């Protein structure tokens, strides 16, 4: 009798494991999205393939921003403890990214990330007089954490914008390679993401930073060399001031939030 009972239990365990291994990815998607903070919702997923261990999405839209060819390598049992722990890979035509993703309903944490982004993907965020961007932005994100209330809890990383180009008014401006660092301040009320230019060997010799608060307010404080070609200088003088031998641009505003 004991052998029969043990055999039955073993058979049930094998069956459950077999079902878990072969279960389609779409069976776990509701649990997966439930463990993400409200600050990145709504999330729309289509073209779901693979198993619960390695789901693949043809398209994933986060608050209106769409990504193609997204895949995960996760332990589905982590969802039972109220968290999502997974390797994330994106092979979108304009964004390639790998990262470790840890999330629950209170926060989202990205670590050990490598990315490559087509700069034109940022065109919808541009404001007059800037019309668009070109070049390839690549780098590493050591840590990026976002709370459920959209506050940026921490950020650290670095990268380079290769063959950077900026389109403004009816002109284009080649900026060369721009190396930058990502960081965050410690303001508990309104944490801010900071992008600081650390090196630019282009003709402009750019220096300065771009700050983006958790509430979507941004500030750009940028300076460039006074020694510019005349065709560039005439355009720069329309929106920059000469301060201590360098042209200085200071813009601020509010990004559109979805």
BELFEN-V174358 format. One record per backbone hydrogen bond with DSSP energy under -0.5 kcal/mol. NH is the residue of the N-H (numbers start at 1). CO is the residue of the C=O. E is the energy in kcal/mol with one decimal. If there is no record, write none. Layout:
# BELFEN-V174358
((NH;CO;E) (NH;CO;E))
This chain:
# BELFEN-V174358
((5;1;-2.5) (6;2;-3.0) (7;3;-2.4) (8;4;-2.3) (9;5;-2.7) (10;6;-2.6) (11;7;-2.2) (12;8;-2.3) (13;9;-2.5) (14;10;-2.7) (15;11;-2.3) (16;12;-2.7) (17;13;-2.6) (18;14;-2.5) (19;15;-2.6) (20;16;-2.6) (21;17;-2.6) (22;18;-1.9) (23;19;-1.2) (25;50;-2.3) (27;24;-1.6) (28;25;-1.9) (29;25;-0.9) (32;28;-2.2) (33;29;-2.6) (34;30;-1.4) (35;31;-1.0) (35;32;-0.8) (36;33;-1.4) (38;105;-0.6) (40;37;-1.6) (41;38;-1.6) (44;61;-2.3) (46;59;-2.4) (49;56;-2.8) (52;23;-1.3) (56;49;-2.4) (57;70;-3.7) (58;46;-0.9) (58;47;-1.3) (59;46;-1.8) (60;67;-2.9) (61;44;-2.9) (62;60;-0.5) (62;65;-2.8) (63;42;-2.3) (63;61;-0.6) (65;62;-2.1) (66;64;-0.6) (67;60;-2.8) (69;58;-1.5) (70;57;-2.5) (71;89;-2.7) (72;55;-2.4) (73;87;-1.6) (74;53;-1.8) (75;85;-1.1) (76;74;-0.7) (78;75;-2.2) (79;76;-1.2) (80;77;-0.9) (81;78;-1.1) (82;79;-1.4) (83;78;-1.4) (84;103;-3.1) (86;101;-2.5) (87;73;-1.7) (88;99;-3.3) (89;71;-2.3) (90;97;-2.9) (91;68;-0.6) (91;69;-2.2) (92;95;-1.6) (95;92;-0.8) (96;116;-2.6) (97;90;-2.2) (98;114;-2.1) (99;88;-2.0) (100;111;-2.6) (101;86;-3.2) (101;99;-0.5) (102;109;-2.6) (103;84;-2.4) (104;107;-2.4) (108;146;-2.6) (109;102;-3.1) (110;144;-2.9) (111;100;-2.1) (112;142;-1.1) (113;141;-2.4) (114;98;-1.8) (115;139;-2.3) (116;96;-2.2) (117;137;-3.8) (118;94;-2.6) (119;117;-0.5) (119;135;-2.5) (121;118;-2.4) (122;119;-2.0) (123;120;-1.7) (125;122;-1.9) (126;123;-1.8) (130;127;-1.9) (131;167;-3.5) (132;167;-1.5) (134;165;-2.0) (136;162;-1.6) (137;117;-3.3) (138;136;-0.6) (138;160;-2.4) (139;115;-2.1) (140;158;-2.6) (141;113;-2.4) (142;140;-0.6) (142;156;-1.6) (143;156;-1.9) (144;110;-2.1) (145;154;-2.8) (146;108;-2.6) (147;151;-2.9) (148;106;-2.2) (150;147;-1.9) (153;145;-1.7) (153;151;-0.9) (154;145;-1.2) (156;143;-2.4) (157;182;-1.7) (158;140;-2.3) (159;180;-2.2) (160;138;-2.8) (161;178;-3.1) (162;136;-3.1) (162;160;-0.8) (164;161;-0.7) (164;176;-2.0) (165;134;-1.9) (166;173;-2.4) (167;132;-2.8) (168;166;-0.5) (168;171;-2.2) (169;129;-2.0) (171;168;-3.3) (173;166;-2.4) (175;164;-3.1) (176;164;-0.8) (178;161;-2.2) (179;177;-0.5) (179;199;-2.8) (180;159;-2.6) (181;196;-2.1) (182;157;-2.7) (183;194;-2.1) (185;192;-1.6) (188;186;-0.6) (193;212;-3.2) (194;183;-3.0) (195;210;-2.9) (196;181;-2.5) (196;194;-0.6) (197;208;-2.4) (198;179;-2.6) (199;179;-1.4) (201;177;-0.8) (205;202;-0.8) (207;223;-2.0) (208;197;-0.5) (209;221;-2.0) (210;195;-2.5) (211;219;-2.8) (212;193;-2.8) (213;217;-3.1) (214;191;-1.6) (216;213;-1.9) (218;253;-2.4) (219;211;-2.2) (220;251;-3.4) (221;209;-2.5) (221;219;-0.5) (222;249;-2.9) (223;207;-2.8) (224;247;-2.2) (225;204;-3.6) (226;245;-0.7) (228;226;-1.6) (232;229;-1.0) (233;229;-3.0) (234;230;-2.3) (235;231;-0.6) (236;232;-2.6) (237;233;-2.4) (238;235;-1.2) (239;236;-1.7) (240;236;-0.9) (241;248;-2.3) (243;241;-0.7) (243;246;-3.4) (246;243;-1.4) (247;224;-1.9) (248;241;-3.4) (249;222;-3.7) (251;220;-1.9) (253;218;-1.9) (255;216;-2.9))
